[in-house]
């Protein structure tokens, strides 16, 4: 299923980061819509499927951003809502 099939009515994609965003030791695309934050990953070559993790923007309680490194910076974002999502990737 394409990413658009996971969107709810009147949900619009505002931003997609297709760089290596890591969550739970897996690589995802970061997608921000007008309603949710989604982590989206296609998997499988023959048996294709998707892995989608999402959190509604209205449920967010906090957001923390940290950056470290010199030449190869690494950024970490912690999103606190109904679940806690820690993602990291190049800044």
PDB file of N, CA, C and O in Angstrom:
ATOM      1  N   UNK A   1       0.840  -1.179   0.000  1.00  0.00           N
ATOM      2  CA  UNK A   1       0.000   0.000   0.000  1.00  0.00           C
ATOM      3  C   UNK A   1       0.887   1.245   0.000  1.00  0.00           C
ATOM      4  O   UNK A   1       1.862   1.298   0.750  1.00  0.00           O
ATOM      5  N   UNK A   2       0.580   2.220  -0.802  1.00  0.00           N
ATOM      6  CA  UNK A   2       1.351   3.464  -0.757  1.00  0.00           C
ATOM      7  C   UNK A   2       1.031   4.261   0.507  1.00  0.00           C
ATOM      8  O   UNK A   2       0.009   4.037   1.157  1.00  0.00           O
ATOM      9  N   UNK A   3       1.911   5.182   0.839  1.00  0.00           N
ATOM     10  CA  UNK A   3       1.755   6.007   2.039  1.00  0.00           C
ATOM     11  C   UNK A   3       0.402   6.703   2.076  1.00  0.00           C
ATOM     12  O   UNK A   3      -0.215   6.775   3.139  1.00  0.00           O
ATOM     13  N   UNK A   4      -0.070   7.208   0.965  1.00  0.00           N
ATOM     14  CA  UNK A   4      -1.349   7.940   0.926  1.00  0.00           C
ATOM     15  C   UNK A   4      -2.517   7.088   1.422  1.00  0.00           C
ATOM     16  O   UNK A   4      -3.502   7.636   1.918  1.00  0.00           O
ATOM     17  N   UNK A   5      -2.432   5.778   1.301  1.00  0.00           N
ATOM     18  CA  UNK A   5      -3.507   4.902   1.777  1.00  0.00           C
ATOM     19  C   UNK A   5      -3.607   4.879   3.304  1.00  0.00           C
ATOM     20  O   UNK A   5      -4.626   4.453   3.848  1.00  0.00           O
ATOM     21  N   UNK A   6      -2.567   5.329   3.994  1.00  0.00           N
ATOM     22  CA  UNK A   6      -2.580   5.366   5.458  1.00  0.00           C
ATOM     23  C   UNK A   6      -3.108   6.688   6.010  1.00  0.00           C
ATOM     24  O   UNK A   6      -3.285   6.826   7.220  1.00  0.00           O
ATOM     25  N   UNK A   7      -3.358   7.649   5.143  1.00  0.00           N
ATOM     26  CA  UNK A   7      -3.843   8.948   5.599  1.00  0.00           C
ATOM     27  C   UNK A   7      -5.340   8.904   5.860  1.00  0.00           C
ATOM     28  O   UNK A   7      -6.083   8.209   5.168  1.00  0.00           O
ATOM     29  N   UNK A   8      -5.775   9.656   6.870  1.00  0.00           N
ATOM     30  CA  UNK A   8      -7.199   9.752   7.200  1.00  0.00           C
ATOM     31  C   UNK A   8      -7.810  10.874   6.359  1.00  0.00           C
ATOM     32  O   UNK A   8      -7.072  11.686   5.801  1.00  0.00           O
ATOM     33  N   UNK A   9      -9.152  10.939   6.257  1.00  0.00           N
ATOM     34  CA  UNK A   9      -9.779  12.000   5.466  1.00  0.00           C
ATOM     35  C   UNK A   9      -9.307  13.391   5.911  1.00  0.00           C
ATOM     36  O   UNK A   9      -9.173  13.667   7.104  1.00  0.00           O
ATOM     37  N   UNK A  10      -9.066  14.234   4.945  1.00  0.00           N
ATOM     38  CA  UNK A  10      -8.626  15.623   5.123  1.00  0.00           C
ATOM     39  C   UNK A  10      -7.225  15.749   5.718  1.00  0.00           C
ATOM     40  O   UNK A  10      -6.837  16.832   6.155  1.00  0.00           O
ATOM     41  N   UNK A  11      -6.468  14.660   5.738  1.00  0.00           N
ATOM     42  CA  UNK A  11      -5.083  14.719   6.216  1.00  0.00           C
ATOM     43  C   UNK A  11      -4.181  15.032   5.027  1.00  0.00           C
ATOM     44  O   UNK A  11      -4.302  14.416   3.968  1.00  0.00           O
ATOM     45  N   UNK A  12      -3.282  15.985   5.206  1.00  0.00           N
ATOM     46  CA  UNK A  12      -2.392  16.418   4.133  1.00  0.00           C
ATOM     47  C   UNK A  12      -0.942  16.305   4.584  1.00  0.00           C
ATOM     48  O   UNK A  12      -0.597  16.689   5.702  1.00  0.00           O
ATOM     49  N   UNK A  13      -0.100  15.778   3.707  1.00  0.00           N
ATOM     50  CA  UNK A  13       1.328  15.670   4.003  1.00  0.00           C
ATOM     51  C   UNK A  13       1.942  17.061   3.919  1.00  0.00           C
ATOM     52  O   UNK A  13       1.780  17.765   2.923  1.00  0.00           O
ATOM     53  N   UNK A  14       2.651  17.448   4.980  1.00  0.00           N
ATOM     54  CA  UNK A  14       3.319  18.750   5.034  1.00  0.00           C
ATOM     55  C   UNK A  14       4.825  18.619   4.838  1.00  0.00           C
ATOM     56  O   UNK A  14       5.468  19.541   4.336  1.00  0.00           O
ATOM     57  N   UNK A  15       5.399  17.461   5.239  1.00  0.00           N
ATOM     58  CA  UNK A  15       6.847  17.282   5.172  1.00  0.00           C
ATOM     59  C   UNK A  15       7.177  15.795   5.139  1.00  0.00           C
ATOM     60  O   UNK A  15       6.574  14.998   5.858  1.00  0.00           O
ATOM     61  N   UNK A  16       8.146  15.427   4.292  1.00  0.00           N
ATOM     62  CA  UNK A  16       8.674  14.055   4.266  1.00  0.00           C
ATOM     63  C   UNK A  16      10.197  14.139   4.290  1.00  0.00           C
ATOM     64  O   UNK A  16      10.798  14.850   3.486  1.00  0.00           O
ATOM     65  N   UNK A  17      10.810  13.415   5.211  1.00  0.00           N
ATOM     66  CA  UNK A  17      12.265  13.299   5.260  1.00  0.00           C
ATOM     67  C   UNK A  17      12.614  11.875   4.855  1.00  0.00           C
ATOM     68  O   UNK A  17      12.285  10.925   5.567  1.00  0.00           O
ATOM     69  N   UNK A  18      13.278  11.723   3.715  1.00  0.00           N
ATOM     70  CA  UNK A  18      13.622  10.391   3.218  1.00  0.00           C
ATOM     71  C   UNK A  18      15.063  10.009   3.553  1.00  0.00           C
ATOM     72  O   UNK A  18      15.606   9.065   2.978  1.00  0.00           O
ATOM     73  N   UNK A  19      15.678  10.737   4.478  1.00  0.00           N
ATOM     74  CA  UNK A  19      17.011  10.363   4.947  1.00  0.00           C
ATOM     75  C   UNK A  19      16.863   9.230   5.962  1.00  0.00           C
ATOM     76  O   UNK A  19      15.751   8.889   6.365  1.00  0.00           O
ATOM     77  N   UNK A  20      17.979   8.659   6.366  1.00  0.00           N
ATOM     78  CA  UNK A  20      17.956   7.539   7.313  1.00  0.00           C
ATOM     79  C   UNK A  20      17.558   8.006   8.705  1.00  0.00           C
ATOM     80  O   UNK A  20      18.398   8.472   9.474  1.00  0.00           O
ATOM     81  N   UNK A  21      16.277   7.880   9.027  1.00  0.00           N
ATOM     82  CA  UNK A  21      15.772   8.191  10.355  1.00  0.00           C
ATOM     83  C   UNK A  21      15.644   6.863  11.089  1.00  0.00           C
ATOM     84  O   UNK A  21      14.973   5.950  10.609  1.00  0.00           O
ATOM     85  N   UNK A  22      16.277   6.753  12.239  1.00  0.00           N
ATOM     86  CA  UNK A  22      16.310   5.476  12.960  1.00  0.00           C
ATOM     87  C   UNK A  22      15.370   5.498  14.162  1.00  0.00           C
ATOM     88  O   UNK A  22      15.379   6.429  14.967  1.00  0.00           O
ATOM     89  N   UNK A  23      14.560   4.447  14.259  1.00  0.00           N
ATOM     90  CA  UNK A  23      13.683   4.239  15.416  1.00  0.00           C
ATOM     91  C   UNK A  23      13.668   2.741  15.704  1.00  0.00           C
ATOM     92  O   UNK A  23      13.419   1.945  14.799  1.00  0.00           O
ATOM     93  N   UNK A  24      13.926   2.353  16.930  1.00  0.00           N
ATOM     94  CA  UNK A  24      13.947   0.940  17.345  1.00  0.00           C
ATOM     95  C   UNK A  24      14.858   0.109  16.435  1.00  0.00           C
ATOM     96  O   UNK A  24      14.515  -1.005  16.041  1.00  0.00           O
ATOM     97  N   UNK A  25      16.019   0.674  16.112  1.00  0.00           N
ATOM     98  CA  UNK A  25      17.032   0.017  15.277  1.00  0.00           C
ATOM     99  C   UNK A  25      16.549  -0.314  13.871  1.00  0.00           C
ATOM    100  O   UNK A  25      17.073  -1.237  13.247  1.00  0.00           O
ATOM    101  N   UNK A  26      15.568   0.413  13.361  1.00  0.00           N
ATOM    102  CA  UNK A  26      15.084   0.264  11.988  1.00  0.00           C
ATOM    103  C   UNK A  26      15.114   1.627  11.316  1.00  0.00           C
ATOM    104  O   UNK A  26      15.017   2.654  11.989  1.00  0.00           O
ATOM    105  N   UNK A  27      15.248   1.644   9.995  1.00  0.00           N
ATOM    106  CA  UNK A  27      15.289   2.890   9.224  1.00  0.00           C
ATOM    107  C   UNK A  27      13.901   3.216   8.690  1.00  0.00           C
ATOM    108  O   UNK A  27      13.217   2.350   8.145  1.00  0.00           O
ATOM    109  N   UNK A  28      13.490   4.474   8.851  1.00  0.00           N
ATOM    110  CA  UNK A  28      12.166   4.935   8.437  1.00  0.00           C
ATOM    111  C   UNK A  28      12.259   6.249   7.683  1.00  0.00           C
ATOM    112  O   UNK A  28      13.273   6.944   7.741  1.00  0.00           O
ATOM    113  N   UNK A  29      11.173   6.585   6.964  1.00  0.00           N
ATOM    114  CA  UNK A  29      10.937   7.942   6.483  1.00  0.00           C
ATOM    115  C   UNK A  29      10.150   8.641   7.582  1.00  0.00           C
ATOM    116  O   UNK A  29       9.276   8.034   8.201  1.00  0.00           O
ATOM    117  N   UNK A  30      10.451   9.900   7.825  1.00  0.00           N
ATOM    118  CA  UNK A  30       9.679  10.709   8.758  1.00  0.00           C
ATOM    119  C   UNK A  30       8.668  11.502   7.937  1.00  0.00           C
ATOM    120  O   UNK A  30       9.040  12.208   7.000  1.00  0.00           O
ATOM    121  N   UNK A  31       7.396  11.386   8.289  1.00  0.00           N
ATOM    122  CA  UNK A  31       6.325  12.081   7.573  1.00  0.00           C
ATOM    123  C   UNK A  31       5.544  12.907   8.585  1.00  0.00           C
ATOM    124  O   UNK A  31       5.101  12.391   9.611  1.00  0.00           O
ATOM    125  N   UNK A  32       5.379  14.189   8.292  1.00  0.00           N
ATOM    126  CA  UNK A  32       4.581  15.063   9.150  1.00  0.00           C
ATOM    127  C   UNK A  32       3.393  15.547   8.336  1.00  0.00           C
ATOM    128  O   UNK A  32       3.551  16.094   7.245  1.00  0.00           O
ATOM    129  N   UNK A  33       2.200  15.340   8.883  1.00  0.00           N
ATOM    130  CA  UNK A  33       0.976  15.799   8.226  1.00  0.00           C
ATOM    131  C   UNK A  33       0.342  16.886   9.096  1.00  0.00           C
ATOM    132  O   UNK A  33       0.877  17.245  10.145  1.00  0.00           O
ATOM    133  N   UNK A  34      -0.781  17.395   8.656  1.00  0.00           N
ATOM    134  CA  UNK A  34      -1.486  18.395   9.456  1.00  0.00           C
ATOM    135  C   UNK A  34      -2.154  17.767  10.682  1.00  0.00           C
ATOM    136  O   UNK A  34      -2.681  18.491  11.527  1.00  0.00           O
ATOM    137  N   UNK A  35      -2.143  16.427  10.798  1.00  0.00           N
ATOM    138  CA  UNK A  35      -2.801  15.755  11.917  1.00  0.00           C
ATOM    139  C   UNK A  35      -1.898  14.830  12.728  1.00  0.00           C
ATOM    140  O   UNK A  35      -2.156  14.593  13.908  1.00  0.00           O
ATOM    141  N   UNK A  36      -0.823  14.297  12.096  1.00  0.00           N
ATOM    142  CA  UNK A  36      -0.014  13.273  12.768  1.00  0.00           C
ATOM    143  C   UNK A  36       1.457  13.360  12.390  1.00  0.00           C
ATOM    144  O   UNK A  36       1.840  14.006  11.415  1.00  0.00           O
ATOM    145  N   UNK A  37       2.262  12.685  13.199  1.00  0.00           N
ATOM    146  CA  UNK A  37       3.649  12.382  12.865  1.00  0.00           C
ATOM    147  C   UNK A  37       3.685  10.893  12.572  1.00  0.00           C
ATOM    148  O   UNK A  37       3.235  10.088  13.388  1.00  0.00           O
ATOM    149  N   UNK A  38       4.221  10.517  11.404  1.00  0.00           N
ATOM    150  CA  UNK A  38       4.284   9.106  11.024  1.00  0.00           C
ATOM    151  C   UNK A  38       5.723   8.699  10.738  1.00  0.00           C
ATOM    152  O   UNK A  38       6.505   9.480  10.197  1.00  0.00           O
ATOM    153  N   UNK A  39       6.059   7.475  11.105  1.00  0.00           N
ATOM    154  CA  UNK A  39       7.290   6.836  10.674  1.00  0.00           C
ATOM    155  C   UNK A  39       6.854   5.737   9.720  1.00  0.00           C
ATOM    156  O   UNK A  39       6.066   4.866  10.089  1.00  0.00           O
ATOM    157  N   UNK A  40       7.365   5.774   8.486  1.00  0.00           N
ATOM    158  CA  UNK A  40       6.897   4.884   7.424  1.00  0.00           C
ATOM    159  C   UNK A  40       8.081   4.131   6.840  1.00  0.00           C
ATOM    160  O   UNK A  40       9.112   4.724   6.522  1.00  0.00           O
ATOM    161  N   UNK A  41       7.924   2.817   6.702  1.00  0.00           N
ATOM    162  CA  UNK A  41       9.001   1.982   6.173  1.00  0.00           C
ATOM    163  C   UNK A  41       8.416   0.914   5.262  1.00  0.00           C
ATOM    164  O   UNK A  41       7.502   0.187   5.649  1.00  0.00           O
ATOM    165  N   UNK A  42       8.950   0.827   4.050  1.00  0.00           N
ATOM    166  CA  UNK A  42       8.603  -0.281   3.159  1.00  0.00           C
ATOM    167  C   UNK A  42       9.565  -1.411   3.478  1.00  0.00           C
ATOM    168  O   UNK A  42      10.748  -1.173   3.723  1.00  0.00           O
ATOM    169  N   UNK A  43       9.062  -2.647   3.476  1.00  0.00           N
ATOM    170  CA  UNK A  43       9.950  -3.777   3.742  1.00  0.00           C
ATOM    171  C   UNK A  43       9.597  -4.954   2.847  1.00  0.00           C
ATOM    172  O   UNK A  43       8.476  -5.071   2.352  1.00  0.00           O
ATOM    173  N   UNK A  44      10.576  -5.815   2.657  1.00  0.00           N
ATOM    174  CA  UNK A  44      10.386  -7.010   1.845  1.00  0.00           C
ATOM    175  C   UNK A  44      10.632  -6.763   0.370  1.00  0.00           C
ATOM    176  O   UNK A  44      10.341  -5.688  -0.154  1.00  0.00           O
ATOM    177  N   UNK A  45      11.168  -7.764  -0.286  1.00  0.00           N
ATOM    178  CA  UNK A  45      11.398  -7.680  -1.729  1.00  0.00           C
ATOM    179  C   UNK A  45      10.308  -8.448  -2.458  1.00  0.00           C
ATOM    180  O   UNK A  45       9.660  -7.905  -3.352  1.00  0.00           O
ATOM    181  N   UNK A  46      10.102  -9.690  -2.089  1.00  0.00           N
ATOM    182  CA  UNK A  46       9.050 -10.487  -2.714  1.00  0.00           C
ATOM    183  C   UNK A  46       7.726 -10.329  -1.973  1.00  0.00           C
ATOM    184  O   UNK A  46       6.674 -10.163  -2.591  1.00  0.00           O
ATOM    185  N   UNK A  47       7.785 -10.380  -0.661  1.00  0.00           N
ATOM    186  CA  UNK A  47       6.599 -10.215   0.187  1.00  0.00           C
ATOM    187  C   UNK A  47       6.564  -8.779   0.696  1.00  0.00           C
ATOM    188  O   UNK A  47       6.903  -8.526   1.852  1.00  0.00           O
ATOM    189  N   UNK A  48       6.162  -7.849  -0.141  1.00  0.00           N
ATOM    190  CA  UNK A  48       6.211  -6.434   0.209  1.00  0.00           C
ATOM    191  C   UNK A  48       5.153  -6.080   1.245  1.00  0.00           C
ATOM    192  O   UNK A  48       4.007  -6.525   1.172  1.00  0.00           O
ATOM    193  N   UNK A  49       5.569  -5.266   2.210  1.00  0.00           N
ATOM    194  CA  UNK A  49       4.645  -4.764   3.228  1.00  0.00           C
ATOM    195  C   UNK A  49       5.192  -3.441   3.751  1.00  0.00           C
ATOM    196  O   UNK A  49       6.266  -2.999   3.342  1.00  0.00           O
ATOM    197  N   UNK A  50       4.454  -2.821   4.649  1.00  0.00           N
ATOM    198  CA  UNK A  50       4.871  -1.565   5.242  1.00  0.00           C
ATOM    199  C   UNK A  50       4.823  -1.664   6.760  1.00  0.00           C
ATOM    200  O   UNK A  50       4.090  -2.472   7.329  1.00  0.00           O
ATOM    201  N   UNK A  51       5.610  -0.836   7.384  1.00  0.00           N
ATOM    202  CA  UNK A  51       5.606  -0.690   8.832  1.00  0.00           C
ATOM    203  C   UNK A  51       5.308   0.784   9.090  1.00  0.00           C
ATOM    204  O   UNK A  51       6.057   1.650   8.637  1.00  0.00           O
ATOM    205  N   UNK A  52       4.233   1.083   9.808  1.00  0.00           N
ATOM    206  CA  UNK A  52       3.827   2.464  10.059  1.00  0.00           C
ATOM    207  C   UNK A  52       3.627   2.672  11.555  1.00  0.00           C
ATOM    208  O   UNK A  52       2.914   1.912  12.210  1.00  0.00           O
ATOM    209  N   UNK A  53       4.262   3.706  12.082  1.00  0.00           N
ATOM    210  CA  UNK A  53       4.102   4.104  13.477  1.00  0.00           C
ATOM    211  C   UNK A  53       3.619   5.545  13.447  1.00  0.00           C
ATOM    212  O   UNK A  53       4.185   6.370  12.730  1.00  0.00           O
ATOM    213  N   UNK A  54       2.577   5.862  14.219  1.00  0.00           N
ATOM    214  CA  UNK A  54       2.071   7.232  14.165  1.00  0.00           C
ATOM    215  C   UNK A  54       1.640   7.733  15.534  1.00  0.00           C
ATOM    216  O   UNK A  54       1.341   6.958  16.443  1.00  0.00           O
ATOM    217  N   UNK A  55       1.618   9.046  15.648  1.00  0.00           N
ATOM    218  CA  UNK A  55       1.167   9.726  16.858  1.00  0.00           C
ATOM    219  C   UNK A  55       0.422  10.983  16.427  1.00  0.00           C
ATOM    220  O   UNK A  55       0.921  11.760  15.613  1.00  0.00           O
ATOM    221  N   UNK A  56      -0.771  11.177  16.975  1.00  0.00           N
ATOM    222  CA  UNK A  56      -1.563  12.366  16.655  1.00  0.00           C
ATOM    223  C   UNK A  56      -0.897  13.604  17.240  1.00  0.00           C
ATOM    224  O   UNK A  56      -0.385  13.574  18.359  1.00  0.00           O
ATOM    225  N   UNK A  57      -0.907  14.694  16.476  1.00  0.00           N
ATOM    226  CA  UNK A  57      -0.320  15.943  16.957  1.00  0.00           C
ATOM    227  C   UNK A  57      -1.026  16.446  18.207  1.00  0.00           C
ATOM    228  O   UNK A  57      -0.386  17.009  19.095  1.00  0.00           O
ATOM    229  N   UNK A  58      -2.333  16.250  18.287  1.00  0.00           N
ATOM    230  CA  UNK A  58      -3.098  16.740  19.443  1.00  0.00           C
ATOM    231  C   UNK A  58      -2.727  16.028  20.743  1.00  0.00           C
ATOM    232  O   UNK A  58      -3.013  16.536  21.827  1.00  0.00           O
ATOM    233  N   UNK A  59      -2.095  14.857  20.646  1.00  0.00           N
ATOM    234  CA  UNK A  59      -1.710  14.101  21.848  1.00  0.00           C
ATOM    235  C   UNK A  59      -0.279  14.394  22.299  1.00  0.00           C
ATOM    236  O   UNK A  59       0.163  13.878  23.325  1.00  0.00           O
ATOM    237  N   UNK A  60       0.444  15.214  21.544  1.00  0.00           N
ATOM    238  CA  UNK A  60       1.826  15.511  21.905  1.00  0.00           C
ATOM    239  C   UNK A  60       1.887  16.310  23.195  1.00  0.00           C
ATOM    240  O   UNK A  60       1.155  17.283  23.378  1.00  0.00           O
ATOM    241  N   UNK A  61       2.770  15.883  24.082  1.00  0.00           N
ATOM    242  CA  UNK A  61       2.969  16.563  25.358  1.00  0.00           C
ATOM    243  C   UNK A  61       4.317  17.254  25.419  1.00  0.00           C
ATOM    244  O   UNK A  61       4.504  18.181  26.207  1.00  0.00           O
ATOM    245  N   UNK A  62       5.251  16.820  24.603  1.00  0.00           N
ATOM    246  CA  UNK A  62       6.577  17.420  24.632  1.00  0.00           C
ATOM    247  C   UNK A  62       7.422  16.974  23.461  1.00  0.00           C
ATOM    248  O   UNK A  62       7.186  15.924  22.864  1.00  0.00           O
ATOM    249  N   UNK A  63       8.412  17.791  23.143  1.00  0.00           N
ATOM    250  CA  UNK A  63       9.330  17.516  22.047  1.00  0.00           C
ATOM    251  C   UNK A  63      10.706  17.993  22.487  1.00  0.00           C
ATOM    252  O   UNK A  63      10.849  19.113  22.978  1.00  0.00           O
ATOM    253  N   UNK A  64      11.715  17.153  22.316  1.00  0.00           N
ATOM    254  CA  UNK A  64      13.073  17.509  22.712  1.00  0.00           C
ATOM    255  C   UNK A  64      14.004  17.234  21.542  1.00  0.00           C
ATOM    256  O   UNK A  64      13.909  16.186  20.904  1.00  0.00           O
ATOM    257  N   UNK A  65      14.900  18.169  21.257  1.00  0.00           N
ATOM    258  CA  UNK A  65      15.838  18.042  20.146  1.00  0.00           C
ATOM    259  C   UNK A  65      17.254  18.177  20.682  1.00  0.00           C
ATOM    260  O   UNK A  65      17.552  19.117  21.419  1.00  0.00           O
ATOM    261  N   UNK A  66      18.133  17.240  20.316  1.00  0.00           N
ATOM    262  CA  UNK A  66      19.546  17.295  20.701  1.00  0.00           C
ATOM    263  C   UNK A  66      20.384  17.038  19.460  1.00  0.00           C
ATOM    264  O   UNK A  66      20.003  16.262  18.584  1.00  0.00           O
ATOM    265  N   UNK A  67      21.530  17.702  19.401  1.00  0.00           N
ATOM    266  CA  UNK A  67      22.442  17.516  18.276  1.00  0.00           C
ATOM    267  C   UNK A  67      23.848  17.347  18.834  1.00  0.00           C
ATOM    268  O   UNK A  67      24.244  18.059  19.757  1.00  0.00           O
ATOM    269  N   UNK A  68      24.606  16.401  18.272  1.00  0.00           N
ATOM    270  CA  UNK A  68      25.983  16.215  18.728  1.00  0.00           C
ATOM    271  C   UNK A  68      26.858  15.821  17.551  1.00  0.00           C
ATOM    272  O   UNK A  68      26.367  15.402  16.503  1.00  0.00           O
ATOM    273  N   UNK A  69      28.158  15.963  17.742  1.00  0.00           N
ATOM    274  CA  UNK A  69      29.102  15.604  16.702  1.00  0.00           C
ATOM    275  C   UNK A  69      29.742  16.833  16.092  1.00  0.00           C
ATOM    276  O   UNK A  69      29.318  17.963  16.337  1.00  0.00           O
ATOM    277  N   UNK A  70      30.755  16.597  15.305  1.00  0.00           N
ATOM    278  CA  UNK A  70      31.457  17.687  14.644  1.00  0.00           C
ATOM    279  C   UNK A  70      31.156  17.690  13.160  1.00  0.00           C
ATOM    280  O   UNK A  70      30.215  18.338  12.703  1.00  0.00           O
ATOM    281  N   UNK A  71      31.966  16.960  12.417  1.00  0.00           N
ATOM    282  CA  UNK A  71      31.803  16.910  10.969  1.00  0.00           C
ATOM    283  C   UNK A  71      30.541  16.153  10.567  1.00  0.00           C
ATOM    284  O   UNK A  71      29.817  16.579   9.667  1.00  0.00           O
ATOM    285  N   UNK A  72      30.279  15.038  11.229  1.00  0.00           N
ATOM    286  CA  UNK A  72      29.091  14.234  10.926  1.00  0.00           C
ATOM    287  C   UNK A  72      28.108  14.358  12.086  1.00  0.00           C
ATOM    288  O   UNK A  72      28.092  13.522  12.990  1.00  0.00           O
ATOM    289  N   UNK A  73      27.303  15.389  12.054  1.00  0.00           N
ATOM    290  CA  UNK A  73      26.352  15.638  13.141  1.00  0.00           C
ATOM    291  C   UNK A  73      25.269  14.573  13.186  1.00  0.00           C
ATOM    292  O   UNK A  73      24.825  14.064  12.157  1.00  0.00           O
ATOM    293  N   UNK A  74      24.858  14.252  14.400  1.00  0.00           N
ATOM    294  CA  UNK A  74      23.763  13.322  14.628  1.00  0.00           C
ATOM    295  C   UNK A  74      22.714  14.043  15.458  1.00  0.00           C
ATOM    296  O   UNK A  74      23.025  14.605  16.508  1.00  0.00           O
ATOM    297  N   UNK A  75      21.487  14.026  14.994  1.00  0.00           N
ATOM    298  CA  UNK A  75      20.394  14.681  15.706  1.00  0.00           C
ATOM    299  C   UNK A  75      19.500  13.623  16.328  1.00  0.00           C
ATOM    300  O   UNK A  75      19.309  12.546  15.765  1.00  0.00           O
ATOM    301  N   UNK A  76      18.954  13.941  17.496  1.00  0.00           N
ATOM    302  CA  UNK A  76      18.019  13.045  18.170  1.00  0.00           C
ATOM    303  C   UNK A  76      16.791  13.853  18.558  1.00  0.00           C
ATOM    304  O   UNK A  76      16.908  14.930  19.142  1.00  0.00           O
ATOM    305  N   UNK A  77      15.611  13.329  18.230  1.00  0.00           N
ATOM    306  CA  UNK A  77      14.351  13.973  18.582  1.00  0.00           C
ATOM    307  C   UNK A  77      13.565  12.999  19.447  1.00  0.00           C
ATOM    308  O   UNK A  77      13.365  11.844  19.070  1.00  0.00           O
ATOM    309  N   UNK A  78      13.123  13.469  20.605  1.00  0.00           N
ATOM    310  CA  UNK A  78      12.255  12.676  21.481  1.00  0.00           C
ATOM    311  C   UNK A  78      10.873  13.300  21.448  1.00  0.00           C
ATOM    312  O   UNK A  78      10.707  14.477  21.769  1.00  0.00           O
ATOM    313  N   UNK A  79       9.882  12.511  21.061  1.00  0.00           N
ATOM    314  CA  UNK A  79       8.501  12.972  20.961  1.00  0.00           C
ATOM    315  C   UNK A  79       7.712  12.270  22.052  1.00  0.00           C
ATOM    316  O   UNK A  79       7.690  11.040  22.116  1.00  0.00           O
ATOM    317  N   UNK A  80       7.066  13.047  22.909  1.00  0.00           N
ATOM    318  CA  UNK A  80       6.295  12.465  24.011  1.00  0.00           C
ATOM    319  C   UNK A  80       4.821  12.740  23.786  1.00  0.00           C
ATOM    320  O   UNK A  80       4.400  13.887  23.639  1.00  0.00           O
ATOM    321  N   UNK A  81       4.047  11.672  23.763  1.00  0.00           N
ATOM    322  CA  UNK A  81       2.606  11.770  23.594  1.00  0.00           C
ATOM    323  C   UNK A  81       1.980  10.541  24.214  1.00  0.00           C
ATOM    324  O   UNK A  81       2.321  10.172  25.338  1.00  0.00           O
ATOM    325  N   UNK A  82       1.063   9.896  23.493  1.00  0.00           N
ATOM    326  CA  UNK A  82       0.491   8.642  23.952  1.00  0.00           C
ATOM    327  C   UNK A  82       1.568   7.578  24.079  1.00  0.00           C
ATOM    328  O   UNK A  82       1.489   6.698  24.937  1.00  0.00           O
ATOM    329  N   UNK A  83       2.582   7.665  23.213  1.00  0.00           N
ATOM    330  CA  UNK A  83       3.765   6.811  23.282  1.00  0.00           C
ATOM    331  C   UNK A  83       4.983   7.723  23.217  1.00  0.00           C
ATOM    332  O   UNK A  83       4.860   8.887  22.833  1.00  0.00           O
ATOM    333  N   UNK A  84       6.149   7.218  23.583  1.00  0.00           N
ATOM    334  CA  UNK A  84       7.377   8.003  23.456  1.00  0.00           C
ATOM    335  C   UNK A  84       8.129   7.488  22.248  1.00  0.00           C
ATOM    336  O   UNK A  84       8.376   6.288  22.127  1.00  0.00           O
ATOM    337  N   UNK A  85       8.491   8.389  21.358  1.00  0.00           N
ATOM    338  CA  UNK A  85       9.212   8.034  20.143  1.00  0.00           C
ATOM    339  C   UNK A  85      10.556   8.744  20.175  1.00  0.00           C
ATOM    340  O   UNK A  85      10.604   9.973  20.209  1.00  0.00           O
ATOM    341  N   UNK A  86      11.642   7.992  20.164  1.00  0.00           N
ATOM    342  CA  UNK A  86      12.989   8.551  20.063  1.00  0.00           C
ATOM    343  C   UNK A  86      13.515   8.207  18.680  1.00  0.00           C
ATOM    344  O   UNK A  86      13.692   7.035  18.349  1.00  0.00           O
ATOM    345  N   UNK A  87      13.765   9.235  17.869  1.00  0.00           N
ATOM    346  CA  UNK A  87      14.291   9.007  16.525  1.00  0.00           C
ATOM    347  C   UNK A  87      15.625   9.721  16.401  1.00  0.00           C
ATOM    348  O   UNK A  87      15.866  10.729  17.064  1.00  0.00           O
ATOM    349  N   UNK A  88      16.495   9.186  15.541  1.00  0.00           N
ATOM    350  CA  UNK A  88      17.781   9.836  15.321  1.00  0.00           C
ATOM    351  C   UNK A  88      18.207   9.676  13.878  1.00  0.00           C
ATOM    352  O   UNK A  88      17.796   8.748  13.181  1.00  0.00           O
ATOM    353  N   UNK A  89      19.041  10.606  13.452  1.00  0.00           N
ATOM    354  CA  UNK A  89      19.535  10.589  12.091  1.00  0.00           C
ATOM    355  C   UNK A  89      20.455  11.766  11.859  1.00  0.00           C
ATOM    356  O   UNK A  89      20.690  12.556  12.773  1.00  0.00           O
ATOM    357  N   UNK A  90      20.984  11.901  10.642  1.00  0.00           N
ATOM    358  CA  UNK A  90      21.889  13.013  10.351  1.00  0.00           C
ATOM    359  C   UNK A  90      21.150  14.344  10.440  1.00  0.00           C
ATOM    360  O   UNK A  90      19.984  14.449  10.059  1.00  0.00           O
ATOM    361  N   UNK A  91      21.848  15.360  10.949  1.00  0.00           N
ATOM    362  CA  UNK A  91      21.204  16.674  11.060  1.00  0.00           C
ATOM    363  C   UNK A  91      21.535  17.541   9.868  1.00  0.00           C
ATOM    364  O   UNK A  91      21.080  18.682   9.789  1.00  0.00           O
TER     365      UNK A  91
END
